[in-house]
């Protein structure tokens, strides 16, 4: 399955994605969750403020589907817990 990932804020410097969005192919096993991608993206779960899945709010436990665009927004001082 094809997945496109974009990051915002300081994730552009700290993740493995960088400034541009990246599209890659994952095995279509049906059991990959957004949370499962974080280690490979070098994104720490606790630093995430918002996830968008095709422009809509998403959850870490949501299944990754074919031709999805994921966007990760980091916490900042305004959004810190």
C-alpha positions in Angstrom: 0.0 0.0 0.0 1.2 3.5 -0.8 1.5 6.0 2.1 2.4 9.7 1.9 3.7 11.3 5.0 4.3 15.0 5.7 5.5 16.6 9.0 5.3 20.1 10.3 7.1 22.3 12.9 10.2 20.9 14.5 9.5 17.4 13.1 10.9 18.8 9.8 14.3 18.9 11.5 14.0 15.9 13.9 12.1 13.2 11.8 13.4 11.1 9.0 10.9 12.9 6.6 12.5 16.4 6.4 10.9 19.4 4.7 9.2 17.5 1.9 6.5 14.9 2.0 7.6 11.4 1.3 5.6 8.6 -0.4 6.6 5.0 0.2 5.1 1.5 -0.1 4.3 -0.7 2.9 3.3 -4.4 2.8 -0.5 -4.6 2.8 -0.9 -6.8 5.8 -4.0 -5.0 7.1 -2.6 -4.7 10.7 -0.3 -1.7 10.4 -1.4 1.2 12.7 -0.2 4.8 12.5 1.6 4.2 15.9 3.6 1.4 14.2 5.2 3.9 11.8 6.6 6.3 14.4 9.9 4.5 15.2 10.9 4.4 11.6 9.9 8.1 11.2 12.0 9.1 14.2 8.9 10.7 15.8 8.2 10.4 19.5 4.6 9.6 20.3 4.4 12.1 23.2 5.6 14.9 21.0 2.6 14.6 18.6 -0.1 17.3 19.0 -2.2 16.4 16.0 -2.4 13.8 13.2 -4.3 14.3 10.0 -5.4 11.4 7.8 -6.3 12.7 4.4 -7.0 16.1 5.9 -9.2 14.8 8.8 -8.3 14.2 12.4 -6.7 10.8 13.0 -5.7 8.6 15.9 -2.5 6.7 16.6 -4.4 3.4 16.8 -6.0 3.9 13.4 -5.2 1.4 10.6 -3.0 2.7 7.8 -4.8 2.3 4.5 -3.8 2.4 0.8 -3.2 5.8 -0.7 -3.5 7.7 2.6 -1.7 10.9 3.4 -0.6 11.3 7.0 0.4 14.6 8.5 2.1 14.9 11.9 2.1 18.2 13.9 4.2 18.5 17.0 3.3 19.9 20.4 4.7 23.4 21.1 4.4 25.6 24.1 0.8 26.5 23.3 -0.2 22.9 22.9 1.9 21.3 25.7 0.1 19.0 28.0 
